[in-house]
Amino acid sequence: MGHRTDGPEADTREIDWADFDAVLFDLDGVLTPTAEVHEHAWAELFRDFGFTSEDYLRYVDGKPRYDGVRSFLESRDVHLPEGSPDDPPGEGSICAMGNRKNDLFNEIIERDGIEAYPGSVALLDLLDGLGVRQAVVSSSKNAPTVLAAAGLAHRFEHVVDGSTAVAEALPGKPAPDMFLHAAELLGASPQRSVVVEDAESGVTAGAAGGFALVLGVARGDNAATLAERGAHVVVADLAETLPRPGSRGTP
């Protein structure tokens, strides 16, 4: 069923997407290269703390924004008041810093735009042809903006994002609740659904939710870590999961 890319003798059997009823995609780093934009925004926010790519993966990647701020600052033994989501962007509270990060992210998207990964779009096309339902599950409240900027907004009947988590009182990743909610919206059971994630917190959530397949997307050098956190299969790009011509998974 899987396709691994972690060694010269890797299993090259493709995923049979026709076996599933629903696929739940993380957004940043899975469908669009916005994980890089998020990392740049976080690095700017924490530039005085020596923020590194390792810090991004360990403390903030895939988490709700304020959780990411709190987690990273705790790693530096810095403690700020929680504040309120209405705090103006700044440095006086967890929420103020999170709001500043959001502004930095949006500035980069507005300036540079965003384009979906071709391999991810090809997989969406395949799933459409197979009649497999799809949703986006993202911790970011910016998910609708990013989907629109990438020309993907029309492709998903449900987007479960940071705003949904607040409205529905859903714990964020690494808890599985957002993925379970998305599966329910699609009328699919976890045992017939796939979670596609590039973040450690995301694959942890997928594994905790008992999903049939947790597919990790390692855009960097974190393939082993994703597997350790619960990914059943790890690929470098979703194009690797596409069926070969004439196989059963071809619509």
C-alpha positions in Angstrom: 0.0 0.0 0.0 2.8 2.4 0.8 5.7 4.1 -0.9 8.7 4.9 1.3 11.6 7.1 0.3 14.0 6.5 3.2 16.6 4.3 1.6 18.0 2.6 -1.4 15.8 -0.5 -0.8 12.7 1.5 -0.2 9.3 0.0 -0.8 8.0 1.4 -4.0 4.4 -0.1 -3.9 2.0 2.7 -4.6 -1.0 3.7 -2.5 -4.3 2.4 -3.8 -6.4 5.6 -3.2 -9.5 3.8 -4.4 -9.4 1.9 -1.0 -10.4 5.0 0.9 -13.5 7.1 1.3 -11.9 10.4 2.3 -8.5 12.1 2.4 -7.8 14.9 4.9 -5.0 17.2 3.9 -3.0 19.6 6.0 -2.3 22.8 4.0 1.1 24.3 4.7 3.8 22.1 3.3 1.4 19.6 1.9 -0.7 21.4 -0.7 1.2 24.7 -0.8 4.8 25.7 0.1 3.5 28.0 2.8 5.4 26.1 5.5 8.4 28.0 4.2 6.5 31.3 4.5 5.4 30.4 8.1 9.0 29.5 9.0 10.2 32.9 7.6 7.5 34.7 9.6 8.4 32.9 12.8 12.1 33.5 12.3 11.4 37.3 11.9 9.2 37.2 15.0 11.8 35.5 17.1 14.9 36.9 15.5 16.3 38.1 18.9 16.0 34.6 20.3 18.2 32.8 17.8 15.3 31.0 16.2 16.4 28.1 13.9 14.8 25.6 11.5 15.1 23.0 14.2 13.1 25.3 16.5 10.4 25.6 13.8 10.0 21.9 13.5 10.1 21.1 17.2 8.1 23.9 18.7 5.7 25.6 16.3 5.2 23.6 13.1 1.6 22.5 12.7 0.4 23.9 16.0 -2.2 26.7 16.5 -0.4 30.0 16.4 -0.6 30.9 20.1 0.4 27.4 21.1 3.5 27.8 18.9 4.4 31.1 20.5 4.0 29.6 24.0 5.9 26.5 23.2 8.9 28.3 21.7 9.2 30.9 24.5 9.0 28.2 27.1 12.0 26.5 25.4 13.9 29.8 26.0 12.6 30.0 29.6 10.6 33.2 28.6 7.2 33.6 30.2 4.7 36.2 29.0 1.1 36.8 30.0 -1.4 35.1 27.8 -3.2 38.3 26.8 -6.2 38.3 24.5 -6.7 37.5 20.8 -7.7 41.1 20.5 -4.3 42.3 21.6 -2.6 44.5 18.9 0.4 42.9 17.3 3.5 43.3 19.5 5.6 41.7 22.1 3.7 42.2 25.4 1.8 38.9 25.5 1.5 35.5 23.9 -1.5 36.7 21.8 0.2 39.9 20.8 3.2 38.0 19.5 1.0 35.5 17.7 -0.9 38.4 16.1 2.4 39.9 14.9 3.4 36.6 13.4 0.1 36.6 11.5 0.8 40.1 10.1 4.2 39.0 9.0 2.8 35.9 7.2 0.2 37.9 5.4 2.7 40.5 4.3 4.8 37.8 2.7 1.8 36.2 0.9 0.6 39.5 -0.4 4.0 40.4 -1.7 5.1 37.1 -3.1 1.9 35.1 -3.8 1.7 31.3 -3.5 1.5 28.4 -5.9 0.3 24.9 -5.1 2.7 21.9 -5.4 2.1 20.3 -8.9 2.3 16.8 -7.4 -0.4 17.7 -4.8 -2.7 19.1 -7.5 -2.2 15.9 -9.5 -3.3 13.9 -6.5 -6.4 16.1 -6.0 -7.3 15.5 -9.7 -6.9 11.7 -9.2 -9.1 11.7 -6.1 -11.8 13.7 -7.9 -11.8 11.1 -10.6 -12.1 8.3 -8.1 -14.9 10.0 -6.2 -12.8 10.2 -3.0 -14.0 13.1 -0.8 -11.4 15.6 0.5 -11.1 18.2 3.1 -8.4 20.6 4.4 -7.4 20.4 8.1 -5.1 23.3 9.1 -4.2 24.8 12.4 -3.9 28.2 10.6 -6.7 30.7 10.6 -5.2 31.9 7.2 -6.2 28.6 5.4 -9.0 30.2 3.4 -6.7 33.1 2.3 -4.0 30.7 1.3 -6.3 28.4 -0.6 -7.8 31.3 -2.5 -4.3 32.7 -3.3 -3.2 29.3 -4.6 -6.4 28.8 -6.7 -7.6 25.8 -4.6 -10.5 27.3 -2.7 -13.1 25.7 -5.0 -11.7 22.2 -4.6 -12.7 21.5 -1.0 -16.2 21.1 0.3 -14.9 21.5 3.9 -12.0 23.5 5.5 -11.4 22.8 9.1 -9.0 25.5 10.3 -8.0 27.5 13.3 -11.2 29.5 13.2 -13.2 26.2 13.1 -11.3 25.0 16.1 -12.2 28.1 18.1 -15.9 28.0 17.0 -16.3 24.3 17.8 -14.0 24.2 20.8 -11.7 21.6 19.2 -8.2 21.1 20.7 -5.5 21.8 18.1 -2.9 19.3 16.8 -1.3 17.1 18.1 -4.8 16.2 19.4 -6.8 14.3 16.7 -10.0 16.3 17.2 -9.8 18.5 14.1 -9.2 15.5 11.8 -12.0 13.6 13.4 -14.3 16.6 12.9 -13.4 16.8 9.2 -14.0 13.1 8.7 -17.4 13.5 10.3 -18.3 16.4 8.0 -17.4 14.2 5.1 -19.4 11.3 6.4 -16.4 9.1 6.6 -15.0 7.0 9.4 -11.3 7.3 10.5 -10.9 3.6 9.5 -11.7 4.5 5.9 -9.8 7.8 5.8 -6.3 9.1 5.2 -4.5 11.9 7.0 -1.8 13.7 4.9 0.6 15.8 7.0 4.1 17.3 6.9 4.3 18.3 10.6 5.2 16.2 13.6 2.2 17.4 15.5 0.0 16.5 12.5 1.1 12.9 12.1 0.9 12.5 15.9 -2.8 13.7 15.6 -3.5 11.3 12.7 -2.0 8.3 14.6 -4.0 9.3 17.7 -7.2 9.4 15.7 -6.9 5.8 14.5 -6.9 6.8 10.8 -6.4 4.0 8.3 -3.4 5.7 6.8 -1.2 8.5 8.1 0.9 9.8 5.1 3.9 12.0 6.0 5.3 14.4 3.5 8.9 15.2 4.3 9.9 18.3 2.3 13.1 18.5 4.4 15.2 16.0 6.3 12.5 15.0 8.8 11.3 11.7 7.2 12.6 9.6 10.1 11.0 11.9 12.7 7.6 11.8 10.9 7.7 8.0 10.9 8.6 8.0 14.6 5.6 10.2 15.4 3.2 7.9 13.7 3.3 8.2 9.9 2.7 4.8 8.3 4.3 6.0 5.0 6.6 8.9 4.3 7.2 10.5 0.8 9.1 13.6 -0.4 6.2 14.7 -2.7 2.7 13.5 -3.2 3.4 12.8 -6.9 5.2 9.7 -5.6 1.8 8.3 -4.5 0.2 8.5 -7.9 -0.6 5.1 -9.6 1.2 3.8 -12.5 -0.8 3.6 -15.8 -3.1 0.6 -15.8 -3.0 0.0 -12.1 -6.2 -0.5 -10.0 -5.9 3.0 -8.5 -6.3 4.7 -11.8 -9.7 6.2 -12.4 
